[in-house]
Amino acid sequence: MLGLTFRATSLLAATAVAALALVAASKAADEAVVIPAPAADAAPVNSIQTAVLAGGCFWGVQGVFQHTVGVVSAVSGYAGGSRATADYQMVSTGTTGHAESVQIKYDPKKISYGKILQIFFSVVHDPTQLNRQGPDVGAQYRSAIFTTSDGQARTANAYITQLNDAHVYRKPIVTKVVALDAFYPAEAYHQDYLTLHPTQPYISYNDLPKVVNLKKLFADDYIEQPNLVNAAKITH
């Protein structure tokens, strides 16, 4: 994502934002990809499970999954590097090994791991972009699936092979599947950012259209009221 100061200070007039949002929604609708569900999904279990995904700026990734049925919580953070460098300013240098990521706690009785990956590959990001996503460039914006079990790794790798073999995208998927060492929550001001700043130009243009496409392409998996991190802290 672009620098926080730039994004925070480059607010547009209300009418301009509205127009920009409409253009963005149309643009993103063209970019969203209708893809098949995984041929093989992770085995169902009875307990809350964790998925960690990286697909560009974590604001949009978090925002989409906060509007997804079966997701108990979606927290923005960092994965791939050490605890010592799990800091926004350091991660933004692209030298820490971290990727901006989202930790997704989900109820497998309501949504499967495979469905989460389908949403991830379809509306959350473009998995064919290497070390970038949209306007954001650097290894911290790479496409990655951080797995928490052998079953997740098998499902993710098989799905990538399935999508590549079907030539769903014009270019090969570059998403890396790696075992999760640790996930570190991002600073508080990054949590719930899409919901709290819907008229911020970066959000309006790059991220809100992803939620629009979730509702359009995955209507049965969409919820209007997001599950917010701050709300969870207050409730629990």
Steps between C-alpha positions, in 0.01 A plus 500: 500500500609859461650694789264546794552876511416530132185294535387674817545850363379453142128499577268606218181698511192288570367524146835408350531203732156376402588522132834332558334216689264436210787493252698273730212258541467471124876458457526236768200315361699453179807384694321251727532144368229237512679178591396144584493375856785273611461145373640381833430685824643468849337237720227650721564535873288616793722774643581856394785497248762755393602608151769761430503665159705776335371677191622858490392772741344333803224761522310353206570137587371554852200696375384223268524224757330712766198486268521124447262244652668266747795728573519560873778759477743644247805680639755694297864425576832365383630152415823369353749691714607530862328655799770767516407635157122467525458875483323693224784740428754218485278269296439782252869492403440161338812355663360321808365185337153590625195523278199709595265218597163428654431236762156353440324305772212307346231248586539201262136409560407822319784550252772269377869571455451444129227763482730747677766432237245537220405845628869585546587411140183643349424839654769580758803537273672409173713191573702545181672819617848437640602705805236761440128557501346785307686822587698337781844362416736297715543156655279607791207500255565152360235236454542225758308235688645427843374156594435374852476129415601241242137484392493872423824468302362212291176685433674825404758337272239282331275800440779704345580209268131465414464870412824506300404186306162655420670821377264707710745791484698632207823447693613233749418541867803617700351446846743329736374236743716491813459373854412770751769564759318778681244774446539844659196734518552840342472828685154597625454777242515242219212291638152543348651762268263441209192538718631802689624689191261419213551838328880489512607506131721191521218302661236634261700413192683181595313326780128579517451349151629169639217495752257586220629205301475269800133587526453459126691176439457332840157619607438199724830563681451874552387674819410868509621568854877444529660315791731772626813456709416790727146373552638162605726667756204686646274192500755258638 
